């Protein structure tokens, strides 16, 4: 029904533009067409079935969108749902855990953040992964969760990865700070 209304309004707009051009008629007819398009779009959005998430990237992207919309609990739920998928690689599973850790870190829930980071690093302990400057924040979350010894172990583990990625050397000052501050 709405499609017919839209078609009628478009034909009417074209006819009046060609036959009886008037700026008032043009604005009025164009607003009717825009109204019809908006109503159709809204109905389409409401009635469109949700796509079922079946892959890592679906969960990863949906969680990021939820975080951008400041729906942090929803982001955590999405990632946790993704962790139930069979067939995920260790790196993908670690990515979901690390994402949850980052969300908890943002929420200043350092205990849950470090719990998630533990799971992530455990899953990829045999994998080669690149350096990321966010590791400093991750290590700091261990300190804030009163897990200073675990923070030091994590730094030591990451520093060993210099054998394949030299940027891990950037964590040496963090190790020195941890050694001097907490020993």
Residue frames relative to the residue before (quaternion, step in Angstrom):
aa qw qx qy qz dx dy dz
X 1.0000 0.0000 0.0000 0.0000 0.00 0.00 0.00
X 0.6763 0.4861 -0.2947 0.4684 3.57 0.91 -0.91
X 0.6161 0.5484 -0.3499 0.4441 3.56 1.07 -0.69
X 0.6451 0.5060 -0.3199 0.4748 3.57 1.03 -0.75
X 0.6246 0.5286 -0.3305 0.4704 3.54 1.04 -0.76
X 0.6480 0.5068 -0.3084 0.4776 3.56 0.98 -0.88
X 0.6553 0.5100 -0.3138 0.4605 3.58 0.89 -0.91
X 0.6420 0.5190 -0.3155 0.4679 3.58 0.94 -0.89
X 0.6854 0.4892 -0.2926 0.4531 3.59 0.86 -0.97
X 0.6378 0.5111 -0.3324 0.4706 3.61 1.03 -0.70
X 0.6560 0.4949 -0.3099 0.4781 3.58 0.90 -0.93
X 0.6467 0.5195 -0.3119 0.4633 3.59 0.93 -0.89
X 0.6367 0.5252 -0.3175 0.4669 3.59 1.01 -0.86
X 0.6755 0.4839 -0.2974 0.4701 3.59 0.85 -0.93
X 0.6538 0.5210 -0.3157 0.4489 3.60 0.88 -0.91
X 0.7197 0.4378 -0.2680 0.4675 3.58 0.77 -1.00
X 0.6004 0.5440 -0.3691 0.4553 3.59 1.11 -0.51
X 0.7128 0.4349 -0.2546 0.4878 3.57 0.94 -0.88
X 0.7725 0.3977 -0.2009 0.4524 3.58 0.70 -1.08
X 0.8276 0.0794 0.0109 0.5556 3.58 0.73 -0.98
X 0.0285 -0.8479 0.5292 0.0140 3.57 0.66 1.06
X 0.1859 0.7208 -0.6481 0.1605 3.47 -0.96 1.09
X 0.5262 -0.6530 0.4425 0.3177 3.56 -0.87 0.92
X 0.6339 0.5298 -0.3335 0.4542 3.60 1.00 -0.77
X 0.6638 0.4946 -0.3016 0.4731 3.59 0.93 -0.91
X 0.6438 0.5355 -0.3196 0.4434 3.56 0.96 -0.89
X 0.6700 0.4892 -0.2986 0.4718 3.61 0.87 -0.92
X 0.6614 0.5102 -0.3065 0.4564 3.58 0.92 -0.92
X 0.6987 0.4680 -0.2770 0.4649 3.59 0.82 -1.00
X 0.6362 0.5177 -0.3301 0.4671 3.60 1.02 -0.75
X 0.6434 0.5156 -0.3310 0.4588 3.60 1.00 -0.75
X 0.6150 0.5342 -0.3455 0.4658 3.62 1.09 -0.63
X 0.6467 0.5096 -0.3145 0.4724 3.57 0.98 -0.84
X 0.6579 0.5015 -0.3069 0.4707 3.58 0.92 -0.90
X 0.6245 0.5366 -0.3314 0.4607 3.59 0.99 -0.82
X 0.6616 0.5032 -0.3065 0.4639 3.58 0.88 -0.93
X 0.6576 0.5127 -0.3122 0.4552 3.59 0.93 -0.86
X 0.6512 0.5133 -0.3137 0.4626 3.59 0.96 -0.83
X 0.6534 0.5034 -0.3129 0.4709 3.59 0.91 -0.89
X 0.6522 0.5026 -0.3176 0.4702 3.62 0.91 -0.85
X 0.6510 0.5173 -0.3130 0.4589 3.58 0.94 -0.86
X 0.6537 0.5088 -0.3127 0.4647 3.59 0.91 -0.87
X 0.6671 0.4898 -0.3015 0.4734 3.57 0.89 -0.91
X 0.6328 0.5293 -0.3272 0.4608 3.58 0.99 -0.80
X 0.6652 0.5053 -0.2998 0.4608 3.59 0.92 -0.90
X 0.6856 0.4928 -0.2880 0.4518 3.58 0.93 -0.88
X 0.7750 0.3825 -0.1914 0.4652 3.56 0.85 -0.94
X 0.5064 0.6538 -0.4301 0.3620 3.59 1.21 -0.25
X 0.4180 -0.7050 0.5029 0.2747 3.58 -0.78 0.92
X 0.4966 -0.6478 0.4921 0.3028 3.54 -1.09 0.79
X 0.4301 -0.6732 0.5334 0.2781 3.53 -1.02 0.80
X 0.4206 -0.6894 0.5315 0.2557 3.52 -0.99 0.84
X 0.3872 -0.7095 0.5406 0.2331 3.52 -0.91 0.95
X 0.0088 -0.8324 0.5523 -0.0433 3.56 -0.73 1.06
X 0.7542 0.3224 -0.1823 0.5422 3.59 1.23 -0.20
X 0.6982 -0.4716 0.3504 0.4091 3.51 -1.31 0.45
X 0.6908 0.5019 -0.2981 0.4266 3.57 0.78 -1.04
X 0.5928 0.5617 -0.3720 0.4414 3.62 1.09 -0.61
X 0.6957 0.4605 -0.2681 0.4817 3.57 0.88 -0.96
X 0.6399 0.5379 -0.3175 0.4477 3.55 0.96 -0.91
X 0.7080 0.4606 -0.2640 0.4657 3.58 0.79 -1.01
X 0.6483 0.5160 -0.3217 0.4583 3.59 0.97 -0.83
X 0.6453 0.5117 -0.3220 0.4670 3.59 1.01 -0.75
X 0.6385 0.5144 -0.3301 0.4677 3.59 0.98 -0.77
X 0.6386 0.5137 -0.3251 0.4717 3.58 0.97 -0.82
X 0.6385 0.5207 -0.3270 0.4628 3.60 0.94 -0.84
X 0.6622 0.4943 -0.3120 0.4689 3.60 0.96 -0.80
X 0.6273 0.5300 -0.3395 0.4587 3.58 1.02 -0.75
X 0.6995 0.4255 -0.2512 0.5163 3.56 1.17 -0.62
X 0.4696 -0.7115 0.3963 0.3409 3.58 1.38 0.27
X 0.4553 0.6357 -0.4707 0.4087 3.56 1.10 0.77
X 0.0824 -0.8700 0.4857 0.0203 3.54 0.55 1.25
X 0.6367 0.5144 -0.3355 0.4662 3.60 0.96 -0.76
X 0.6349 0.5211 -0.3233 0.4699 3.56 1.02 -0.78
X 0.6303 0.5307 -0.3325 0.4588 3.60 0.98 -0.81
X 0.6507 0.5072 -0.3117 0.4714 3.58 0.97 -0.84
X 0.6511 0.5143 -0.3119 0.4629 3.59 0.96 -0.86
X 0.6425 0.5270 -0.3248 0.4516 3.58 0.94 -0.86
X 0.6851 0.4727 -0.2958 0.4688 3.59 0.85 -0.93
X 0.6426 0.5169 -0.3295 0.4597 3.59 0.97 -0.79
X 0.6134 0.5223 -0.3387 0.4861 3.57 1.08 -0.68
X 0.6515 0.5245 -0.3072 0.4539 3.56 0.98 -0.81
X 0.6227 0.5551 -0.3383 0.4356 3.57 1.08 -0.68
X 0.6238 0.5442 -0.3359 0.4493 3.59 1.23 -0.34
X 0.4900 0.6621 -0.4350 0.3638 3.59 1.26 -0.15
X 0.3130 -0.6955 0.6011 0.2386 3.53 -1.05 0.72
X 0.7348 0.4345 -0.2951 0.4292 3.54 -1.13 0.51
X 0.4832 0.6385 -0.4647 0.3780 3.59 1.21 0.13
X 0.4387 -0.6567 0.5345 0.3010 3.56 -1.10 0.65
X 0.6574 -0.4944 0.3788 0.4241 3.57 -1.25 0.27
X 0.6364 0.5312 -0.3277 0.4533 3.57 1.02 -0.78
X 0.6594 0.4931 -0.3117 0.4742 3.61 0.97 -0.79
X 0.6362 0.5163 -0.3198 0.4759 3.57 1.00 -0.83
X 0.6467 0.5133 -0.3055 0.4743 3.55 1.00 -0.88
X 0.6291 0.5462 -0.3309 0.4431 3.57 1.03 -0.76
X 0.6585 0.4929 -0.3041 0.4806 3.57 1.01 -0.79
X 0.6447 0.5046 -0.3200 0.4768 3.60 0.99 -0.82
X 0.6623 0.5011 -0.3063 0.4653 3.57 0.94 -0.90
X 0.6161 0.5409 -0.3403 0.4604 3.58 1.05 -0.71
X 0.6477 0.4930 -0.3109 0.4906 3.57 0.99 -0.83
X 0.6254 0.5367 -0.3347 0.4570 3.56 1.01 -0.78
X 0.6535 0.5135 -0.3046 0.4652 3.55 1.00 -0.84
X 0.6345 0.5165 -0.3269 0.4731 3.57 1.04 -0.75
X 0.6647 0.4849 -0.3027 0.4811 3.59 0.91 -0.89
X 0.6103 0.5473 -0.3440 0.4579 3.56 1.07 -0.73
X 0.6455 0.5127 -0.3107 0.4732 3.58 0.96 -0.88
X 0.7053 0.4460 -0.2509 0.4906 3.57 1.06 -0.80
X 0.4224 -0.7336 0.4239 0.3221 3.58 1.39 0.04
X 0.4294 0.6333 -0.4977 0.4085 3.57 1.11 0.78
X 0.1388 -0.8666 0.4761 0.0558 3.54 0.42 1.30
X 0.6097 0.5533 -0.3655 0.4342 3.61 1.03 -0.62
X 0.6974 0.4370 -0.2748 0.4972 3.60 0.83 -0.92
X 0.6018 0.5608 -0.3602 0.4401 3.59 1.04 -0.70
X 0.7101 0.4465 -0.2768 0.4688 3.59 0.78 -0.99
X 0.5790 0.5640 -0.3748 0.4541 3.59 1.11 -0.59
X 0.6736 0.4821 -0.2854 0.4820 3.60 0.93 -0.89
X 0.6500 0.5065 -0.3222 0.4660 3.59 0.96 -0.82
X 0.5891 0.5663 -0.3631 0.4478 3.59 1.06 -0.73
X 0.6754 0.4954 -0.2895 0.4633 3.56 0.85 -1.00
X 0.6565 0.5237 -0.3137 0.4431 3.57 0.93 -0.91
X 0.7104 0.4504 -0.2740 0.4662 3.59 0.77 -0.99
X 0.6030 0.5548 -0.3585 0.4473 3.58 1.09 -0.63
X 0.6695 0.5198 -0.2960 0.4403 3.58 0.97 -0.84
X 0.7907 0.3009 -0.1510 0.5113 3.59 1.03 -0.70
X 0.2823 0.7963 -0.5022 0.1844 3.58 1.17 0.39
X 0.7205 0.4003 -0.2399 0.5129 3.60 1.13 -0.56
X 0.5898 0.5852 -0.3560 0.4276 3.59 1.28 -0.14
X 0.3752 -0.6616 0.5877 0.2760 3.53 -1.28 0.36
X 0.0853 0.7799 -0.6155 0.0752 3.54 -0.76 1.03
X 0.5525 -0.6563 0.4077 0.3126 3.58 -1.09 0.66
X 0.6071 -0.5310 0.4526 0.3803 3.50 -1.35 0.31
X 0.0258 -0.7647 0.6437 0.0153 3.55 -1.17 0.66
X 0.4967 -0.6837 0.4428 0.2996 3.58 -0.81 0.94
X 0.5644 0.6064 -0.3838 0.4079 3.60 1.21 -0.33
X 0.4788 0.6588 -0.4507 0.3656 3.61 1.20 -0.19
X 0.5893 0.5680 -0.3738 0.4364 3.60 1.10 -0.58
X 0.6584 0.4861 -0.3040 0.4878 3.60 0.97 -0.80
X 0.6188 0.5407 -0.3396 0.4575 3.56 1.04 -0.77
X 0.6623 0.4949 -0.2991 0.4765 3.56 0.90 -0.94
X 0.6416 0.5254 -0.3176 0.4598 3.57 0.98 -0.82
X 0.6139 0.5497 -0.3572 0.4398 3.60 1.07 -0.65
X 0.6072 0.5373 -0.3512 0.4683 3.60 1.11 -0.61
X 0.6357 0.5156 -0.3235 0.4747 3.57 1.00 -0.81
X 0.6859 0.4838 -0.2818 0.4648 3.59 0.91 -0.92
X 0.6710 0.4524 -0.2910 0.5103 3.59 1.22 -0.45
X 0.4659 -0.6958 0.4165 0.3541 3.58 1.33 0.22
X 0.5024 0.6013 -0.4432 0.4355 3.54 1.01 0.91
X 0.0170 0.8647 -0.5004 0.0404 3.54 0.86 1.06
X 0.6459 0.5132 -0.3309 0.4582 3.60 0.97 -0.78
X 0.6497 0.5006 -0.3139 0.4783 3.58 1.02 -0.77
X 0.6008 0.5476 -0.3529 0.4633 3.58 1.10 -0.68
X 0.6671 0.4954 -0.2980 0.4699 3.57 0.93 -0.88
X 0.6364 0.5167 -0.3276 0.4697 3.61 0.99 -0.79
X 0.6483 0.5166 -0.3171 0.4607 3.56 0.98 -0.83
X 0.6422 0.5141 -0.3265 0.4655 3.59 0.92 -0.86
X 0.6482 0.5147 -0.3206 0.4605 3.58 0.92 -0.91
X 0.6508 0.5190 -0.3092 0.4598 3.58 0.95 -0.88
X 0.6821 0.4763 -0.2888 0.4738 3.57 0.93 -0.88
X 0.6303 0.5383 -0.3419 0.4429 3.60 1.01 -0.71
X 0.6052 0.5599 -0.3592 0.4372 3.60 1.09 -0.56
X 0.6135 0.5746 -0.3389 0.4225 3.57 1.20 -0.41
X 0.4067 0.7090 -0.4745 0.3267 3.60 1.26 0.12
X 0.5352 0.6490 -0.4013 0.3623 3.57 1.18 -0.48
X 0.7934 0.2289 -0.1461 0.5447 3.60 1.09 -0.52
X 0.7837 0.1585 -0.1103 0.5903 3.61 1.21 -0.23
X 0.3466 -0.8082 0.4455 0.1681 3.56 -0.14 1.34
X 0.5854 0.6148 -0.3771 0.3703 3.61 1.07 -0.55
X 0.5235 0.6264 -0.4237 0.3925 3.61 1.19 -0.32
X 0.5048 0.6516 -0.4108 0.3897 3.58 1.27 -0.33
X 0.5605 0.6230 -0.3746 0.3968 3.58 1.19 -0.51
X 0.6297 0.5459 -0.3297 0.4435 3.60 1.24 -0.30
X 0.4411 0.7076 -0.4573 0.3092 3.62 1.24 -0.08
X 0.6548 0.4866 -0.3441 0.4649 3.67 0.88 -0.71
X 0.6067 0.5432 -0.3560 0.4584 3.59 1.09 -0.62
X 0.6386 0.5111 -0.3216 0.4771 3.58 0.99 -0.84
X 0.6573 0.5131 -0.3159 0.4528 3.58 0.89 -0.92
X 0.6370 0.5248 -0.3156 0.4682 3.57 0.98 -0.83
X 0.6637 0.4951 -0.3037 0.4713 3.57 0.94 -0.87
X 0.6654 0.5104 -0.3084 0.4490 3.59 0.97 -0.84
X 0.7168 0.4387 -0.2637 0.4734 3.58 0.90 -0.87
X 0.6936 0.4975 -0.2801 0.4391 3.56 0.98 -0.77
X 0.8226 0.2862 -0.1072 0.4794 3.55 0.94 -0.85
X 0.6521 0.4791 -0.3438 0.4765 3.60 1.18 0.19
